[in-house]
Amino acid sequence: MSLGPIAIRKQILTPVPLPPARKKTLVVDDSETILHAICTLLEHHDIVEVAGRAESGTQTLDIVLELKPDLVLMDADMPGMSGLRTALLLSQLSPTTEIMLMSMDTSPQFRAACAGCGAKAVIYKPRFLSELSELLDRPLRPADRRLTGSGNPALQGCEADI
């Protein structure tokens, strides 16, 4: 019994680029509430791997030595050791770790000061999620209302442009 000719379809496969690997990240903010909100949003949107948290510059330096993160996302305005001073020390202590500072001040003078301290970027704090996503080339996942400011009092006003 003959089955006859078998037609074989040629299919051209186009490679789909993989998203860049998530960076192992230490998140730093002196406000426990803001620190929790930032980490929650980063984890929900799968922007980075939140590997650790710190609430001060001194704590940041200690954790970086142990954790060896790819990225430190840090508030620029902290009591005690400021984010800029911490960035300066961190850039000498761990030169391969990327440093991004979050601030309400995005003036050219402030950006220049941050760059002089070793920061790769200054992120406008109210838009940290979208700006970080853009800098890391990781698209945001669709927002989940439970994690935006309108649905969670702990996150009120943390991310206006999700």
Disulfide bonds with the S-S distance in Angstrom:
none
